[in-house]
Amino acid sequence: MSDLSALACWLMEPGRAELRSEILPAPQAGQVQVRTLHSAISRGTETLVFRGEVPLSEYERMRAPFQSGDFPGPLKYGYSSVGVVEQGPAELRGRQVFCLYPHQTRYVVPEAAVHRLPDDVPPGRAVLAAQLETAVNALWDAAPRVGDRIAVVGGGTVGLLVAWLAARLPGCSVELVDTQPGRRTVAEQLGAYFSLPGAAQDNADLVIHASGQAAGLATALRLAAFEATVLELSWYGTRAVSVPLGEAFHARRLTLKSSQVGQVATAQRSRWTHRRRLALALSLLREPALDALITDAAPFATLPAVLARLAGATGDSTLCQRIDYD
C-alpha cells in the first residue's frame, strides 16, 4: 500500500455531494496509475443520480464501470475522465488517456481500462468521448439512409453530437429542434439547421429524441413522416412520461425505438467491442468545432456545488460542464 492520497467526489445522499480523501493502492502488474487532468459531468444521467432518481430496478444496470458504493448513496459516480499515466508500462507512462472513471484526482485501474488519446486530440476536448460514443451508438441504432431528412429534438450535448454526425452523411439535411434560441449558433457551427419546436418541419424521415422531456418526445412524434422511426435517447429515471400515442401515431405507422449505450447497437454487435467503439469516438474528436460544446469549466474543488447547480437548474444554457484539476 502506498501513502499516495487522492480526492474523490462522493454523493453522500440525494442532493448532497462532498470531496473525500482516500489512499491509493500501489499499481500492480497490468495496472496503471493516472493523474486526472479533466473530467466532465453528464447533464442527463449524473443529475438524475444526484437527485436520487435511479429506479430500484435499474440499480445494477446503471452502475458505472468503476463505481464505488451503491444507489442512492453514498456512492462515487461518473464516467468521463482524462488524465496522464504516472505509473505503468513504459509505452503508456507520460501518455494522455481517457478512462470511464468517476471524478477523482488520481486512480489506479487495469491497463486495459485506459484509452490513449490520439496525438491531435487535446485532453480538454477528450472529455466528450463518452457522450460522442453514445451518439455513435444512436446513429447505428437509427440506421439513417443517404439523403434522409433528419430531425434531432433536444439540443443538449448528446443531441448536438448526434446532429453533427448525421450532418456529415451524404445528402442528409439535419434540423436541430430545441426550446432555447441560443442553441442556434452551435447547431449551425456543427452543420445543422435550427428551429424552435413550433417552427420545425414535419415529415422527417428519421427523428432522434434527446431532450429528456415529455414535451420533446411529443414534438418528435409530431415531426415524423409516414412509417418513420423515432429513436428515443432520453432516459427519465423514476419520472413517468406521458406519450401521445393517440392522434396520428397509428395512422402514420410510426416506430418508437429505444437506444442505450450500455450495449453495442444490434447491427454492429457481432463485430464491434465496447473498446473499438470508444476508440472510434476518440478518433472523431479531432474536429476543433466540437470545442463549442464545452461551454463551462470549473475547478475540481467546486464540483459538489456544480453538481447541485446543474441538478436544480431549469432553462440552464450549460452544454458540457468540464471539471479541471490542478
Protein Blocks (a to p, Z undefined) as FASTA:
>chain_A
ZZbdcdddddfbghiacddddddddddehiacdddfbdcddfklmmmmmnopacfklmmm
mpcfklgcjdfbdcdedjddcdddfbdcfklgopacdddddddfbdcddfklpccddfkl
cfklmmmmmmmmmmmmmmmmnopaehiacddehjafklmmmmmmmmmpghiacddddfbl
klmmmmmmnopacddfklpcehifbdcdfehpaklmmmmmmmpcghiacddfbdekjacc
dddfkljlmmnopacddddfkbccfklmmmmcfklmmmmmmmmmmpmklmmmmmbccdfk
lmmmmmmmmmmpghiabfcdcdddZZ
